[in-house]
Amino acid sequence: MDIKKLQTLVVDALEDVKGQDIVVFDTTGLTSLFDRIAIASGTSNRQTRALAASVRDKIKAAAATSSASKAKTRANGCWSTWAT
């Protein structure tokens, strides 16, 4: 999946469940681990878990059409995604 499409997908997923203060940083030149970092806040632990679940679900749905993306969500609401 194209990085711009993935970034848009992540931001849309965060906005769908009312994520606040959404910021995306381009880290392409800073590290080889990842190209973007998306940070969002929520009003409670429940909402931050919902934010992570929303991102995970949207990425999995998009990955069903493209097997090049993987997503991982942790129990604490953090998630990561990468292209292979």
For each residue, the residues with C-beta under 8 A, 3 or more apart:
1: 5 6 9 62 63 66 68 69 83
2: 5 6
3: 6 7 35 36 83
4: 7 8
5: 1 2 8 9 62
6: 1 2 3 9 10 36 59 62 69 81 83
7: 3 4 10 11 24 36 38
8: 4 5 11 12
9: 1 5 6 12 13 58 59 62
10: 6 7 13 14 24 36 38 55 58 59 81
11: 7 8 14 15 22 24 38
12: 8 9 15 16 58
13: 9 10 16 17 51 54 55 57 58 59
14: 10 11 17 19 22 38 40 51 54 55
15: 11 12 18 19 22
16: 12 13 54 58
17: 13 14 47 50 51 54
18: 15 42 47
19: 14 15 22 40 41 42 51
20: 40 41 42 43
21: 39 40 41
22: 11 14 15 19 38 39 40
23: 38 39 40
24: 7 10 11 36 37 38 39
25: 36 37 38 39
26: 35 36
27: 30 31 34 35 36 37
28: 35
29:
30: 27
31: 27 34
32:
33:
34: 27 31 37 80 82
35: 3 26 27 28
36: 3 6 7 10 24 25 26 27
37: 24 25 27 34
38: 7 10 11 14 22 23 24 25
39: 21 22 23 24 25
40: 14 19 20 21 22 23 51
41: 19 20 21 48
42: 18 19 20 47 48 50 51
43: 20 47
44: 47 48
45: 48 49 77
46: 49 50
47: 17 18 42 43 44 50 51
48: 41 42 44 45 51 52 77
49: 45 46 52 53 77
50: 17 42 46 47 53 54
51: 13 14 17 19 40 42 47 48 54 55 77
52: 48 49 55 56 73 74 77 78 79
53: 49 50 56 57 73
54: 13 14 16 17 50 51 57 58
55: 10 13 14 51 52 58 59 71 73 79 81
56: 52 53 59 60 71 73 79
57: 13 53 54 60 61
58: 9 10 12 13 16 54 55 61 62
59: 6 9 10 13 55 56 62 63 69 71 81
60: 56 57 63 64 71
61: 57 58 64
62: 1 5 6 9 58 59 65 66 69
63: 1 59 60 66 67 68 69 70 71
64: 60 61
65: 62
66: 1 62 63 69
67: 63
68: 1 63 83 84
69: 1 6 59 62 63 66 81 82 83 84
70: 63 81 82 83 84
71: 55 56 59 60 63 79 80 81
72: 79 80 81
73: 52 53 55 56 77 78 79
74: 52 77 78 79
75:
76:
77: 45 48 49 51 52 73 74
78: 52 73 74
79: 52 55 56 71 72 73 74
80: 34 71 72
81: 6 10 55 59 69 70 71 72
82: 34 69 70
83: 1 3 6 68 69 70
84: 68 69 70
